[in-house]
Structures are given as structure tokens and as C-alpha cells.
Amino acid sequence: MKLLIRNLPRTTTEAELRAMLAAHGSVQSCSLVMDKDTHSSKGFGFVEMPKAGEAKAAIKTLNGLEMDGNRIRVKKAETNTGEAADD
């Protein structure tokens, strides 16, 4: 299941994002979206977790978690657009 993680602190690294989700299960891939010009984080990223149950547990646990003053949002990502699913 592909997850969209938004409102991350701009200082978050890809390794930190991967570790945060790996605490809830197996992580297949992780990518933090970076600004082309500044090479700094845009504050969101995508993580793929192969086991749906682990991904759902991560969503339930991490959605709304406060990180460095930011309340992060974790949702299932739509496969074709990269946007969050409504369900």
C-alpha cells in the first residue's frame, strides 16, 4: 500500500521518514519530495508498505502525530495521481 505523508517538518530526512514507518512494519520504498532549486524537502513524501495491515496500522498510529511542531498527515495515496485517497 502506498502512503502519502504530508506536513512533515522541512528538516525531515528520507532516512528519518523510513525509520518512522519501519517501526510499524516492512517498508518497500520511501521517497521524500525535494525542491529542485533549493534541494530541501517540500514537506511531504511517499512510502510503500507491502502489507496492507501494517500500512493501516501506521496510518492509524501516525496520522495527527506532532513532529517538531507540525501535525503530520498520513493517508493512503492514490496510485495514479499521487494524491490522497478520499476513503
C-alpha positions, 0 to 999 in steps of 0.5 A, a space after each residue: 500500500 502506498 502512503 502519502 505523508 504530508 506536513 512533515 517538518 522541512 528538516 525531515 530526512 528520507 532516512 528519518 521518514 523510513 525509520 518512522 514507518 519501519 517501526 510499524 512494519 516492512 517498508 518497500 520504498 520511501 521517497 521524500 519530495 525535494 525542491 529542485 532549486 533549493 534541494 530541501 524537502 517540500 514537506 511531504 513524501 511517499 512510502 510503500 508498505 507491502 502489507 496492507 495491515 501494517 500500512 493501516 496500522 501506521 496510518 492509524 498510529 501516525 496520522 495527527 502525530 506532532 513532529 517538531 511542531 507540525 501535525 503530520 498527515 498520513 493517508 493512503 495515496 492514490 496510485 495514479 495521481 499521487 494524491 490522497 485517497 478520499 476513503 
